[in-house]
Structures are given as structure tokens and as C-alpha cells.
Amino acid sequence: MRAFGALQVLRGVDLDVGPGELLAVAGPNGAGKTTLLRLLAGLMRPSSGEVRIRGQRLTRDDPAPRRAIGLLSHHTFLYDDLTAAENLQFTARLYGLPDAAAATRDALEEVGLSARANTPVRHLSRGLLQRAAIARALLHQPDILLLDEPFTGLDAPSADRFRSLLASQLARGRALVLVSHHLAEAWELATHVAVLTGGRWALEGRRPADLTAFHARYAELVHG
Amino acid sequence: MAEFLRLALAIAGKDIRLELRSRTALLSAIVFSALVLVVFNFARDPTALAAVDLAPSVLWVTFAFGAVIALNRAFYVERENAALDGILLAPVPRSALYVGKLLANLAFVGVVEAVALPLFVLFFNVSLGHALPGILGVTALATIGFVAVGTIFSAMVVRTRFAELMLPVLLLPFMVPPLVGAVQVTAKLLAGRPLSEMVGWLRLLTLYDIGFVTLCILVFPAVVDE
């Protein structure tokens, strides 16, 4: 549970995501989706309950479990005055990667941003910024990837490329939690789906086969 | 410990690189310090008060104001694109983040002081002579103390509105002990007084540094975590 004063933003939310699974979470604005991701990332502490990464409790005092988490947020976490490569190299140093330059090169290559590696981030377009943010989130090869509206700003070819990237992450046994208003974008990749309304699970389970039927159910749950 | 220092240096290095790229805070602090010295130079009446009597206070008021401007940028750079969250996500001890920021701030304030000191000599026509090593020493001692406190306040106010106003309001009262000590030691150094007359103030500055650096390292994790 997470509360801000008297306001309970998340209540009784329990989830378990295993290796190779993608939980897609949908919900209206203010449902608590971003709060859920921030709790899972350790950027926010639960008012009650706990987050465990491979059985290890996520706490402020122990930085080690955070190594397993990658977060792609609304914010890019990038410094505008540094180039894409400099931003990633700084991130690599924070994660103690043995070869920061090689890790940066590989991550930029993976998102198709090698040609703009030395461009200051402030000069990148929205779509390229999102690709740089994706590279940053994947740089340290996290076991758990938390994605908040990850397709924002991506054009169709970039979105396809990102879907392939997510598929490869799942194939490598990574656990993914994806929050989006448009689950269609990641429907085929999702193994589980959930609907969050008013800070509670309105629905949670394995992904049904039919997206159209899910949309009808979603509308019923959210709009009544 | 080596890992802790490596992380702190990575954070300090990133801050220095960012500042070298934009130069906004550093240049502002240097220009502001020069202006303070100019204002004091023209505002004083040389027939009423000898320059050497006024000089220590002017020097430290200049350093203090310049430092506040330089410190304002410490966590401001982490606001863009929620970059601070990016650091907090990483397996970095919060105290390493504090030490990294402290090192970067000491470098910035050190540069401001290095520019302001020759200007001070020029405007106030003070001969530092044999006092120079002592003044450099007391400058380092006092600067560590108020930059340590300023760094943590910079983190505290960054998420507030009017952070640029909040920082001096919170910090200036805490700057009083190191500033008083530094003014006293500087005055005695310029007057050529023996070291024995300064020992008490130097002890105060040392204790302030040890006490506040330790306290800030301990308290910082609670400050940056929501």
C-alpha cells in the first residue's frame, strides 16, 4: 500500500513477475500506474508492504538489489548538456560496468543511435531522446525492466525495433512490467495483463487471446 | 572504500563536465564576487577605516556570497529530466552521492575564491606577503565547512519553489561560525600576529568541518529519499 497523507494511491496491490514474463498494466489517468513503477524501482517506499527482487528486500540502505532494475520513465534521466554517449558512460560508471565505453557503444547500437552518439542530448528529437532513454535503461542488462509508456515519441519503425528489443529481453529471461494506456502496442509480447483503477487491481491474470474482448472488458471496468 | 570513492569521483566528474559545458553558475558566481568587491571598494571611506581593518570581513563576505551562488547549482542540474532519480535508481550509496556533490562544490567554490582573492588584493591594496599560505589554509578549512552544509541544503531545497531564495535563508545562519572564525584568523594573519593567537579559532574551524561533514553524510540519505 502507498498513501500520501490520507490519500491512498495504491491499495492491496500484489504482483509477482517471473523470468521471461511481461506484465502489461493498463489503467486510466491517476490510477496509480506510475506510483506502482516507482515503488517497484525503489524510488518510493511503500507505506506498508514490501518489494522483493529475487527474494531480496528492496531497501534504502542496501544498494545491491537496485543493480537488477532498469526503469524507462516519463523522464529520460539524461543531462541535456552531455552527449548521448557521455550520459551512458556516466550511467555505466554508476553501475560499475567493467568497460563503460564498450557497454555504451553496444547500447547505442542496439537502439540505432550510434550515428548520434556525440550529439548533445538537448539537440535530439523526441523520438531519438526516447531511444537514448531506452539505451540508458538497458545499459546494465537489468533482470527486471520497468517501462512507463515506453512507446511514447517512437515512430512506427522505431516502435517495431523496440518491440523486437523487448522480445529479445524476454527470451533472455528478463522480467518486464509495462505500463501503458495503449496495451495494443505490446499485446503480443505480454504474458499477463492487469487493470489498475483507483489504486486497486480491477483485473489481473494471464493475457487473454482476444484484444478486442479485453478492450470491452477494460471499458466496462474503468467507465462502468 | 575504493568503490565508494570511485562512485563519488564519477559524480563529481560529471558535475564538473556539465559546468564546463554550460559555465553559467561558475561565471555568475565569479562576476558576482567581483561586483561585491567593487561595491565594497567604492562604498568604504578610506579616511574613516584603514583597508587592512575592513579587508578580512570584505574578503569573507565575498567568498560567502560567491559560494551561495555556486552552491545553488549543485542539485539544480539534477532537476532536468529527473536526472536525480536516475542516480537514485543506480546501486550507489546515497552518501557517495553526497561526497561526489561535495567534491564538485568544493572545486567550484575553490575556483570562485581563486579568482576573487587576487581581485581583493588589487582593490584593497593589501599585501598578503608571508600571510598567503596561512590565508590559503584557513580558506580551505572554512570553505569545507560551509560547502558541506550548503551541499545538503542544496539537496533539501531543490524540490521546493524558490529554491534559489531558500538556500541562502537556510545556509547563512550555519555559515556564521566558520565565517567568524575565518575573519578572525585572516585579520590576525594580515596583522602578522603569532600562530598561538589563532589556535582557538583554527580548532573551531576544524571541529566544525569534522562535525558537519560527518553529520551531513549520515543525514543525506534521508534527505534525498522521498
HADDOCK unambig.tbl for C-alpha pairs under 7 A between the chains (distance, minus, plus):
assign (segid A and resid 41 and name CA) (segid B and resid 89 and name CA) 6.87 0.50 0.50
assign (segid A and resid 43 and name CA) (segid B and resid 89 and name CA) 6.70 0.50 0.50
assign (segid A and resid 44 and name CA) (segid B and resid 226 and name CA) 6.27 0.50 0.50
assign (segid A and resid 63 and name CA) (segid B and resid 91 and name CA) 4.38 0.50 0.50
assign (segid A and resid 63 and name CA) (segid B and resid 92 and name CA) 6.02 0.50 0.50
assign (segid A and resid 63 and name CA) (segid B and resid 93 and name CA) 6.16 0.50 0.50
assign (segid A and resid 64 and name CA) (segid B and resid 91 and name CA) 5.62 0.50 0.50
assign (segid A and resid 66 and name CA) (segid B and resid 89 and name CA) 6.40 0.50 0.50
assign (segid A and resid 66 and name CA) (segid B and resid 90 and name CA) 6.01 0.50 0.50
assign (segid A and resid 66 and name CA) (segid B and resid 91 and name CA) 5.30 0.50 0.50
assign (segid A and resid 67 and name CA) (segid B and resid 90 and name CA) 6.34 0.50 0.50
assign (segid A and resid 67 and name CA) (segid B and resid 91 and name CA) 5.46 0.50 0.50
assign (segid A and resid 75 and name CA) (segid B and resid 81 and name CA) 5.10 0.50 0.50
assign (segid A and resid 75 and name CA) (segid B and resid 82 and name CA) 6.01 0.50 0.50
assign (segid A and resid 76 and name CA) (segid B and resid 81 and name CA) 5.57 0.50 0.50
assign (segid A and resid 77 and name CA) (segid B and resid 81 and name CA) 5.07 0.50 0.50
assign (segid A and resid 77 and name CA) (segid B and resid 82 and name CA) 5.31 0.50 0.50
assign (segid A and resid 77 and name CA) (segid B and resid 83 and name CA) 4.03 0.50 0.50
assign (segid A and resid 77 and name CA) (segid B and resid 85 and name CA) 6.87 0.50 0.50
assign (segid A and resid 77 and name CA) (segid B and resid 86 and name CA) 5.12 0.50 0.50
assign (segid A and resid 78 and name CA) (segid B and resid 81 and name CA) 6.10 0.50 0.50
assign (segid A and resid 78 and name CA) (segid B and resid 83 and name CA) 5.87 0.50 0.50
assign (segid A and resid 79 and name CA) (segid B and resid 80 and name CA) 6.81 0.50 0.50
assign (segid A and resid 79 and name CA) (segid B and resid 83 and name CA) 6.78 0.50 0.50
assign (segid A and resid 81 and name CA) (segid B and resid 18 and name CA) 6.32 0.50 0.50
assign (segid A and resid 81 and name CA) (segid B and resid 21 and name CA) 6.63 0.50 0.50
assign (segid A and resid 82 and name CA) (segid B and resid 18 and name CA) 6.83 0.50 0.50
assign (segid A and resid 93 and name CA) (segid B and resid 10 and name CA) 6.74 0.50 0.50
assign (segid A and resid 94 and name CA) (segid B and resid 7 and name CA) 6.24 0.50 0.50
assign (segid A and resid 94 and name CA) (segid B and resid 90 and name CA) 6.26 0.50 0.50
assign (segid A and resid 94 and name CA) (segid B and resid 92 and name CA) 6.54 0.50 0.50
assign (segid A and resid 95 and name CA) (segid B and resid 90 and name CA) 6.16 0.50 0.50
assign (segid A and resid 95 and name CA) (segid B and resid 91 and name CA) 6.25 0.50 0.50
